[in-house]
């Protein structure tokens, strides 16, 4: 385990809400699942800035990968996972089949989204490297980490656009929301041509 990975795992283990979600989702035995985005980077930013665990976390994004892209199959998983939680977690754990994202993403975000082969591949398309980190609690209680764009930005409290995709249409809103909760962030705006 690399030093940044060990550091992340330590922060995740110290976040009781995130650990509760990891344990509960693990027990659902979803295929190729991860908890990613805000639940991960916000836990780190809270630890780095001295804020309490859970501060600013609006939801826990759970991605899994199932080649069955029917709405009925995904809905069954969403309902099964929701039933495993009590409130407030039931209302803030959001489960999505990453194989279905290409179906709805273009209409919702106005950007193309080619099919992917697994959950970790989805991380490569997140709007910022700091967001592109996922964790999973394995059956042996280890925490595995996927960070295809690295963890430097997350640990440096830096928000920059993902260089491997076009600028997200809602980039300004993403920056504004992040700064409203973590004003310590360094924002690196995209270069204009």
C-alpha positions as CSV (number, residue, x, y, z in Angstrom):
1,X,0.0,0.0,0.0
2,X,1.4,3.4,-1.0
3,X,1.7,6.2,1.6
4,X,-1.2,8.2,0.1
5,X,-3.3,5.1,0.0
6,X,-2.4,4.2,3.6
7,X,-3.2,7.8,4.6
8,X,-6.6,7.7,2.8
9,X,-7.5,4.3,4.4
10,X,-6.7,5.8,7.9
11,X,-9.0,8.7,7.2
12,X,-11.8,6.5,5.9
13,X,-11.5,4.2,8.9
14,X,-11.8,7.3,11.2
15,X,-15.1,8.4,9.6
16,X,-17.9,6.5,11.3
17,X,-20.6,7.4,8.7
18,X,-18.4,6.3,5.8
19,X,-17.5,3.1,7.5
20,X,-21.1,2.4,8.3
21,X,-22.0,2.8,4.6
22,X,-19.0,0.7,3.5
23,X,-19.9,-2.2,5.9
24,X,-23.6,-2.1,4.9
25,X,-22.9,-2.0,1.2
26,X,-20.3,-4.8,1.4
27,X,-23.0,-7.0,3.0
28,X,-25.2,-6.5,-0.1
29,X,-22.5,-8.2,-2.3
30,X,-22.9,-5.9,-5.3
31,X,-20.8,-6.6,-8.4
32,X,-17.7,-4.5,-8.8
33,X,-18.8,-1.8,-6.3
34,X,-17.1,1.3,-4.9
35,X,-18.1,4.3,-2.8
36,X,-16.7,7.3,-4.5
37,X,-16.8,11.1,-5.1
38,X,-17.9,13.3,-2.3
39,X,-18.1,10.7,0.5
40,X,-14.4,10.0,-0.1
41,X,-12.8,13.4,-0.9
42,X,-14.9,15.3,1.6
43,X,-13.9,12.9,4.3
44,X,-10.3,13.7,3.5
45,X,-10.9,17.4,3.3
46,X,-12.6,17.4,6.6
47,X,-9.7,15.5,8.2
48,X,-7.1,17.9,6.7
49,X,-9.0,21.1,7.7
50,X,-10.0,20.0,11.2
51,X,-13.7,19.7,10.5
52,X,-15.8,16.9,12.0
53,X,-16.3,13.7,10.0
54,X,-19.4,14.0,7.9
55,X,-19.3,17.7,7.5
56,X,-20.5,18.8,4.1
57,X,-21.3,15.2,3.0
58,X,-24.7,15.4,1.2
59,X,-24.8,11.8,0.0
60,X,-22.8,8.6,-0.4
61,X,-22.4,7.7,-4.0
62,X,-22.3,3.9,-4.6
63,X,-21.3,2.7,-8.0
64,X,-21.5,-0.9,-9.1
65,X,-21.3,-2.6,-12.5
66,X,-23.9,-5.0,-13.9
67,X,-24.1,-5.7,-17.6
68,X,-27.9,-5.8,-17.2
69,X,-28.7,-2.2,-18.0
70,X,-32.4,-2.4,-17.6
71,X,-34.1,0.0,-15.3
72,X,-35.8,-2.8,-13.5
73,X,-32.5,-4.5,-12.5
74,X,-31.0,-1.2,-11.2
75,X,-34.2,-0.3,-9.4
76,X,-34.2,-3.7,-7.6
77,X,-30.6,-3.1,-6.4
78,X,-31.4,0.5,-5.3
79,X,-34.4,-0.8,-3.3
80,X,-32.4,-3.7,-1.8
81,X,-29.6,-1.4,-0.7
82,X,-32.0,1.2,0.7
83,X,-33.8,-1.4,2.7
84,X,-30.4,-2.3,4.4
85,X,-30.2,1.2,5.9
86,X,-32.1,3.1,8.5
87,X,-32.5,6.9,8.2
88,X,-30.7,9.2,7.8
89,X,-28.5,6.9,5.6
90,X,-31.4,5.4,3.7
91,X,-32.2,8.8,2.2
92,X,-28.6,9.7,1.3
93,X,-27.0,6.5,-0.1
94,X,-27.3,6.8,-3.8
95,X,-26.7,3.6,-5.8
96,X,-26.1,3.6,-9.6
97,X,-25.2,0.9,-12.1
98,X,-22.2,2.3,-13.9
99,X,-23.1,0.3,-17.0
100,X,-26.3,2.4,-17.3
101,X,-24.6,5.8,-17.1
102,X,-24.2,6.1,-20.9
103,X,-28.0,5.7,-21.2
104,X,-28.9,8.8,-19.2
105,X,-25.8,10.9,-18.8
106,X,-26.0,12.7,-22.2
107,X,-29.5,13.9,-21.6
108,X,-28.9,15.0,-18.0
109,X,-25.5,16.6,-18.5
110,X,-25.4,17.5,-22.2
111,X,-22.1,15.5,-22.7
112,X,-21.4,12.2,-24.4
113,X,-20.5,9.2,-22.3
114,X,-19.1,6.1,-24.0
115,X,-19.8,2.7,-22.5
116,X,-17.3,1.5,-19.9
117,X,-16.2,-2.0,-18.8
118,X,-16.2,-1.5,-15.0
119,X,-16.8,0.8,-12.1
120,X,-13.2,1.9,-11.7
121,X,-13.2,3.1,-15.3
122,X,-16.0,5.5,-14.5
123,X,-13.6,7.3,-12.1
124,X,-11.4,8.4,-15.0
125,X,-14.3,10.5,-16.3
126,X,-15.1,12.5,-13.1
127,X,-15.0,16.3,-13.4
128,X,-11.9,16.7,-11.2
129,X,-9.0,14.5,-10.2
130,X,-9.8,15.2,-6.5
131,X,-13.2,13.6,-7.0
132,X,-11.9,10.5,-9.0
133,X,-11.2,8.3,-6.0
134,X,-13.2,5.2,-4.9
135,X,-13.0,2.9,-1.9
136,X,-14.4,-0.6,-1.2
137,X,-14.4,-2.5,2.1
138,X,-13.3,-6.0,1.1
139,X,-14.5,-9.2,2.7
140,X,-11.3,-9.5,4.7
141,X,-11.9,-5.9,6.1
142,X,-9.1,-4.3,4.1
143,X,-10.0,-1.2,2.2
144,X,-9.1,-1.2,-1.5
145,X,-8.6,2.1,-3.3
146,X,-9.0,3.1,-6.9
147,X,-7.5,6.4,-7.9
148,X,-6.8,6.4,-11.7
149,X,-5.9,10.2,-11.6
150,X,-3.9,10.0,-8.4
151,X,-4.6,11.4,-5.0
152,X,-2.3,14.5,-5.1
153,X,-5.1,17.0,-5.7
154,X,-7.3,15.6,-3.0
155,X,-4.5,15.7,-0.4
156,X,-3.4,19.1,-1.6
157,X,-6.9,20.6,-1.3
158,X,-6.8,21.4,-5.0
159,X,-9.7,21.5,-7.4
160,X,-8.8,21.4,-11.1
161,X,-10.7,20.1,-14.1
162,X,-10.0,16.6,-15.2
163,X,-7.5,16.9,-18.0
164,X,-8.7,13.7,-19.7
165,X,-12.2,15.1,-20.5
166,X,-13.8,18.3,-21.5
167,X,-14.7,20.9,-19.0
168,X,-17.9,20.0,-17.2
169,X,-20.7,22.3,-18.2
170,X,-21.4,22.9,-14.5
171,X,-17.8,23.5,-13.5
172,X,-18.5,27.0,-12.0
173,X,-21.2,25.5,-9.8
174,X,-19.0,22.7,-8.7
175,X,-16.3,25.2,-7.7
176,X,-18.7,27.5,-5.9
177,X,-20.3,24.6,-3.9
178,X,-16.9,23.3,-2.9
179,X,-15.5,26.7,-1.8
180,X,-18.6,27.4,0.2
181,X,-17.8,24.4,2.4
182,X,-14.0,24.3,2.2
183,X,-12.7,27.9,1.5
184,X,-9.2,26.6,2.0
185,X,-9.3,25.0,-1.4
186,X,-7.0,26.0,-4.2
187,X,-8.8,26.3,-7.5
188,X,-7.0,25.8,-10.7
189,X,-9.2,27.1,-13.5
190,X,-8.9,25.7,-17.0
191,X,-6.7,27.4,-19.4
192,X,-8.6,29.4,-22.0
193,X,-7.6,29.1,-25.6
